[in-house]
């Protein structure tokens, strides 16, 4: 069954997502296709979501690249990615647009290192330098790729760039968060 057929069918029983990066596409898919699936929020344990998907207790799981190792192992199938282009780490997985389900957004999960507000600049700079040094280790890209992560370019590895990126992400996702009534619990 193709993703297009699957998304448009009403045969699914349980839909689950992990984090905001999974919630927005999941809710968009239900809303855009008038799908009536019992939407179940995650337990907070990614491994439970994975296992329930592998055991076919969940019909459809929207999540980040965290699932890539299970996809590579053949335990679960990835139907599409929510981005404008295919992911470099998984070029064989089509985009939603390629599957005939054009999204009004694209997104990806990301990780960052934050310090409490008011942390002295010298400490932030030292933490950033140590993080950049660790990410520059030649073995790091492959190690992170094995668990579904890509490293941002060096130019994006600064506190200023992180602040700009975070602000852009908030501006991008806030309208959808409000539209779908997503709230922190």
C-alpha positions in Angstrom: 0.0 0.0 0.0 1.4 3.4 -0.9 1.5 6.3 1.6 -1.1 8.1 -0.6 -3.5 5.2 -0.4 -2.8 4.6 3.3 -3.3 8.3 4.3 -6.6 8.5 2.3 -8.0 5.2 3.7 -10.0 5.0 6.8 -8.6 1.6 7.7 -6.3 2.8 10.4 -7.2 2.6 14.1 -4.4 4.2 16.1 -2.3 7.3 15.2 0.5 8.4 17.4 3.2 11.1 17.2 6.3 12.1 19.1 7.0 15.7 19.9 5.9 18.8 18.1 7.7 17.7 14.9 5.4 14.7 14.8 2.2 16.3 16.2 1.8 19.0 13.5 2.0 16.6 10.5 -0.2 14.1 12.2 -2.9 16.6 12.9 -2.5 18.1 9.5 -2.9 14.7 7.8 -6.1 14.0 9.8 -7.5 17.5 9.1 -6.5 17.7 5.4 -7.9 14.3 4.6 -10.8 14.2 7.0 -9.4 11.1 8.6 -11.1 9.8 11.6 -8.5 7.9 13.5 -8.4 7.6 17.3 -5.5 9.9 17.9 -3.4 8.7 20.9 -0.7 10.9 22.4 2.6 9.3 23.1 3.4 7.8 26.5 6.5 9.9 26.7 8.7 6.9 26.0 9.9 6.8 22.4 10.9 3.1 22.8 7.2 2.2 23.7 6.1 4.0 20.5 8.6 2.1 18.4 7.7 -1.2 20.0 4.0 -0.7 19.6 4.5 0.3 15.9 6.7 -2.8 15.3 4.0 -5.0 17.1 1.3 -3.3 14.9 -0.5 -1.8 17.9 -0.1 1.6 16.2 -1.1 1.9 12.6 0.8 5.2 11.9 3.6 6.9 13.8 4.7 10.5 13.0 8.1 11.2 14.3 11.7 12.4 13.8 14.6 10.6 12.3 14.9 8.7 15.6 13.1 5.9 13.9 15.6 5.6 11.1 17.5 2.7 12.6 14.3 0.7 12.8 13.5 1.6 9.2 17.0 0.5 8.1 16.5 -2.8 10.0 13.2 -3.4 8.2 11.2 -3.4 11.4 9.0 -0.5 10.3 8.3 1.3 7.0 8.8 5.0 6.4 6.2 6.3 4.0 7.3 9.9 3.6 9.3 12.8 5.1 7.8 16.2 6.0 10.3 18.3 4.2 10.6 20.1 0.8 13.4 17.7 -0.2 14.4 14.2 0.6 16.6 13.7 3.7 20.3 13.2 3.0 20.3 10.4 5.5 17.4 8.6 3.9 17.3 9.5 0.2 15.1 6.6 -0.6 12.2 7.9 1.4 10.0 10.3 -0.6 8.6 13.6 0.6 4.9 14.0 1.3 4.6 16.1 -1.8 6.1 13.3 -3.9 3.4 11.0 -2.5 0.6 13.3 -3.6 0.1 14.9 -0.2 1.6 18.3 -0.5 2.1 19.8 3.0 1.8 23.5 3.8 5.0 23.2 5.9 8.1 21.2 6.2 9.9 20.4 9.3 12.5 18.3 11.1 13.5 17.5 14.6 16.6 19.2 16.0 18.6 19.2 19.2 20.4 22.1 20.8 22.4 22.9 23.9 20.8 25.7 26.1 22.0 27.4 29.3 19.9 29.2 31.9 19.1 32.8 31.1 21.8 35.1 32.6 24.6 32.6 32.1 27.8 34.7 31.7 28.9 35.0 28.0 32.3 33.5 28.8 30.7 30.3 30.0 28.3 30.2 27.0 31.3 30.7 24.7 33.3 27.9 26.4 30.3 25.5 26.2 29.8 26.4 22.6 33.6 25.9 21.8 33.6 22.5 23.5 30.4 21.4 21.6 31.7 22.6 18.3 35.0 20.8 18.9 33.1 17.6 19.7 30.9 17.9 16.6 34.1 18.4 14.5 35.4 15.0 15.4 35.6 13.1 12.1 33.7 10.1 13.6 30.8 12.2 14.8 28.8 12.6 11.6 28.7 8.9 11.1 27.9 8.1 14.7 25.0 10.6 14.7 23.8 9.4 11.3 23.4 5.9 12.7 20.8 7.3 15.1 19.1 9.6 12.6 20.8 12.9 13.1 22.6 15.4 10.9 25.0 18.0 12.1 24.2 21.6 11.3 26.9 23.5 9.3 29.7 25.2 11.2 28.2 28.6 10.5 25.0 27.5 12.3 26.8 26.3 15.4 26.9 29.6 17.3 24.7 31.0 20.1 23.6 33.8 17.8 22.7 31.4 14.9 20.8 29.2 17.4 18.8 32.2 18.7 17.9 33.2 15.1 17.0 29.6 14.2 14.9 29.1 17.3 13.0 32.4 16.7 12.3 31.4 13.1 11.0 28.0 14.2 8.7 29.6 16.7 7.4 32.0 14.0 6.9 29.1 11.6 5.2 26.7 14.0 3.2 29.0 16.2 0.3 29.5 13.8 -0.1 25.7 13.3 0.1 25.2 17.1 -2.7 27.7 17.6 -4.8 26.3 14.7 -4.7 22.8 16.1 -5.0 23.8 19.7 -1.7 22.0 20.8 -0.9 22.6 24.4 1.9 21.5 26.7 0.8 19.0 29.3 
